């Protein structure tokens, strides 16, 4: 007979049991979190305050930064708190909420990245119709679809996962509540609900990836036909960073959810989860800003205004 007592709480995995490494982990995650928060808040504020950045591309970039800010906030603060307080518990409802938010935000981010590729396609391949196609109304509708898609996936994954019976150990071999780690704790033989949810998620991600690939096939074909090297360089500078972000996000997410579930926890599982939950929110602003003159100019204006205001005082 299996112990099927309802779970009241789960235990998240610690990176180590020693106090000194735990402190270092808390400091490292705190620094990463603060950097990610600062970067994404700057991106959000710049795209709101600077009227030159009130375009569809920066509209989507602003909401991508907001999603990244929320995504890293859903996982990292709890891990930092557990390291500081030397605990590793999370309540059942806290785990449900964390899983729901991670899937919702990740699903919405994939949709926003797809919308950004469509925006680049229209801007490069159909520039004369850009304002008509990428109108304010169209952008808001695409944003609404992204949040709706993420919300549906979040409900499916969280409902499917927590409809299973959990028995035995309540130790989650992950630093946040995630579907693959939780499936290792279930004693349910049938995983139909979560299997259907994962299948829907895979189809959703694949359709987004297909849209992105088709968009970039047309984009690169159009760019290579340009006679001006400067025009080609400008087009590639806006497209390549987006491709890097999409590739990193989708590949790590696919590895986490599609690889066979192992009974023995591995460092690979931990690294993969870090790559799709922490690395994108931290690096996305850097990738998009490194070669973006508009963002640099907007940031320069803000810093100059702040400096001028301080000097006047």
Order of alpha helices (4+ residues) and beta strands (2+ residues): beta-alpha-alpha-beta-alpha-alpha-alpha-beta-alpha-alpha-alpha-alpha-alpha-alpha
